[in-house]
């Protein structure tokens, strides 16, 4: 599967860039699998709790080496942008960037309530794709930007948030994925 090798290469490059460590170092790879692979039970994929100081592996749909977002099943809470997603933007995307006067203000403002500027709005870097398409990760450019797959789908720029900032945690990525797949409740 050619897409899988590209995704793996993106993950390896992101890991190396964020940690300054060789991602193939024997301390970081065991039996050809990265730490943090999820377990599947009752059609729900869950990631185990982190027991290391290693950065999260992320969640890339279709990549068997990383956990899928825990987005289905009867025990998944209903999410809303205001309660669950806006705090992710507030904590990771505002400091000098996606806020009025920030360096990325021309692209998108994520301060206050970013819902109206995200959902069903064309992506500036890839206008044939929505920033966030309710119920559809593959057609949500924001999902590709935060997972590092934006170039693969024809976009441009860098992974968000960009280095030297930390990548979004696996929990944050799972929350964003679940919110999108639930139809983007406000």
C-alpha positions as CSV (number, residue, x, y, z in Angstrom):
1,X,0.0,0.0,0.0
2,X,1.9,3.1,-1.2
3,X,-0.2,5.4,1.1
4,X,1.0,3.5,4.1
5,X,4.7,4.0,3.4
6,X,4.2,7.7,2.9
7,X,2.3,7.9,6.2
8,X,5.0,6.0,8.0
9,X,7.7,8.2,6.5
10,X,5.7,11.3,7.6
11,X,5.5,9.9,11.2
12,X,9.2,9.0,11.2
13,X,10.2,12.5,10.0
14,X,7.8,14.2,12.5
15,X,9.1,12.0,15.4
16,X,12.7,12.8,14.5
17,X,12.0,16.5,14.1
18,X,10.2,16.8,17.4
19,X,12.5,14.7,19.6
20,X,15.9,15.1,17.9
21,X,16.2,11.3,18.3
22,X,16.7,8.7,15.7
23,X,13.3,7.1,15.3
24,X,14.9,3.8,14.5
25,X,17.0,3.7,17.6
26,X,16.6,0.4,19.5
27,X,15.3,2.4,22.5
28,X,12.3,3.6,20.5
29,X,11.4,0.6,18.4
30,X,10.5,-2.9,19.6
31,X,10.0,-5.7,17.2
32,X,9.3,-3.3,14.3
33,X,6.3,-1.7,16.1
34,X,6.3,1.6,17.8
35,X,5.2,1.9,21.4
36,X,1.6,3.0,21.9
37,X,-0.2,0.7,19.5
38,X,-3.9,0.4,20.5
39,X,-6.0,-2.6,21.3
40,X,-9.3,-3.4,19.6
41,X,-12.2,-4.7,21.7
42,X,-15.9,-4.7,20.8
43,X,-15.3,-2.7,17.6
44,X,-13.8,0.2,19.6
45,X,-10.1,1.0,19.2
46,X,-8.5,2.4,22.3
47,X,-5.0,3.6,23.0
48,X,-3.2,2.4,26.1
49,X,-2.2,5.1,28.7
50,X,1.3,6.4,28.1
51,X,3.9,5.1,30.4
52,X,6.9,6.9,28.8
53,X,8.0,10.4,28.2
54,X,8.0,9.8,24.5
55,X,5.8,12.1,22.3
56,X,2.4,10.6,21.2
57,X,2.4,8.6,18.0
58,X,-0.7,10.3,16.7
59,X,-3.7,8.8,14.9
60,X,-3.6,8.3,11.2
61,X,-6.7,6.6,9.7
62,X,-5.8,3.3,8.0
63,X,-2.3,3.1,9.4
64,X,-1.9,-0.2,11.4
65,X,1.1,1.1,13.3
66,X,-0.8,3.9,15.1
67,X,-4.1,3.6,17.0
68,X,-7.3,4.6,15.2
69,X,-9.3,7.4,17.0
70,X,-11.7,5.9,19.5
71,X,-14.7,7.3,17.7
72,X,-17.4,4.5,17.7
73,X,-19.2,2.5,20.3
74,X,-21.9,3.0,22.8
75,X,-19.6,4.4,25.5
76,X,-18.3,7.4,23.5
77,X,-19.5,10.7,24.9
78,X,-21.2,13.3,22.7
79,X,-18.8,16.1,22.1
80,X,-19.3,19.8,21.3
81,X,-17.0,22.4,19.8
82,X,-17.5,24.8,22.7
83,X,-16.9,22.4,25.5
84,X,-14.4,19.9,24.1
85,X,-12.7,21.3,20.9
86,X,-12.2,25.1,21.6
87,X,-10.1,24.3,24.7
88,X,-7.7,22.3,22.4
89,X,-7.3,25.4,20.2
90,X,-6.9,27.7,23.2
91,X,-4.1,25.5,24.7
92,X,-2.2,24.8,21.4
93,X,-3.0,27.2,18.6
94,X,-3.4,30.8,20.0
95,X,-0.1,32.0,21.5
96,X,1.0,34.4,18.8
97,X,-0.5,32.5,15.9
98,X,-4.2,31.9,15.2
99,X,-5.5,35.0,17.1
100,X,-6.1,38.5,15.9
101,X,-2.6,40.0,15.1
102,X,-1.0,36.6,15.3
103,X,1.4,35.3,12.6
104,X,-1.3,32.9,11.3
105,X,-4.3,35.3,11.6
106,X,-4.5,35.6,7.8
107,X,-5.1,31.8,7.6
108,X,-7.7,31.3,10.3
109,X,-8.6,32.8,13.7
110,X,-9.1,30.1,16.4
111,X,-9.6,32.4,19.4
112,X,-13.0,32.8,21.1
113,X,-15.4,30.5,19.3
114,X,-13.8,29.2,16.1
115,X,-16.7,26.9,15.1
116,X,-18.1,29.3,12.5
117,X,-14.7,29.7,10.8
118,X,-14.0,26.0,10.7
119,X,-17.0,23.9,9.8
120,X,-18.1,23.7,6.2
121,X,-15.7,26.5,5.1
122,X,-13.2,25.9,2.2
123,X,-9.6,25.4,3.3
124,X,-7.3,28.2,2.1
125,X,-4.4,25.9,1.3
126,X,-6.7,23.4,-0.5
127,X,-10.0,25.1,-1.5
128,X,-11.6,22.0,-2.9
129,X,-11.6,20.5,0.6
130,X,-13.5,21.8,3.7
131,X,-11.5,23.0,6.7
132,X,-13.8,20.6,8.6
133,X,-16.4,18.4,6.9
134,X,-18.9,17.1,9.4
135,X,-18.8,13.3,9.6
136,X,-15.8,13.0,7.2
137,X,-12.2,12.9,8.4
138,X,-10.8,12.3,4.9
139,X,-12.4,15.5,3.6
140,X,-11.5,17.6,6.6
141,X,-8.3,19.6,5.8
142,X,-7.8,20.5,9.5
143,X,-7.5,16.8,10.3
144,X,-4.8,16.4,7.7
145,X,-2.9,19.5,9.0
146,X,-2.9,18.2,12.6
147,X,-1.9,14.7,11.7
148,X,0.8,15.7,9.1
149,X,-1.0,14.3,6.1
150,X,-1.8,17.6,4.4
151,X,0.9,17.3,1.7
152,X,-0.3,13.8,0.8
153,X,-3.8,15.2,0.0
154,X,-2.5,18.1,-2.0
155,X,-2.2,20.7,0.6
156,X,0.8,22.8,1.6
157,X,2.6,24.3,4.6
158,X,3.7,22.5,7.8
159,X,2.2,20.2,10.4
160,X,0.1,22.1,12.9
161,X,1.1,23.2,15.5
162,X,4.5,23.7,13.9
163,X,7.8,22.9,15.6
164,X,9.2,23.8,18.0
165,X,5.7,23.5,19.6
166,X,4.7,20.0,20.7
167,X,2.4,18.1,18.3
168,X,-1.2,17.6,19.6
169,X,-1.5,14.7,22.0
170,X,-3.1,11.4,21.0
171,X,-6.0,12.3,23.3
172,X,-6.5,15.7,21.6
173,X,-6.3,14.0,18.2
174,X,-8.8,11.4,19.3
175,X,-11.2,14.1,20.6
176,X,-11.0,16.1,17.3
177,X,-11.6,13.0,15.2
178,X,-14.5,11.9,17.4
179,X,-16.0,15.4,17.2
180,X,-15.7,15.5,13.4
181,X,-17.1,11.9,13.0
182,X,-20.1,12.9,15.3
183,X,-21.0,15.6,12.8
184,X,-19.3,18.6,14.5
185,X,-21.8,19.6,17.1
186,X,-21.4,23.3,18.0
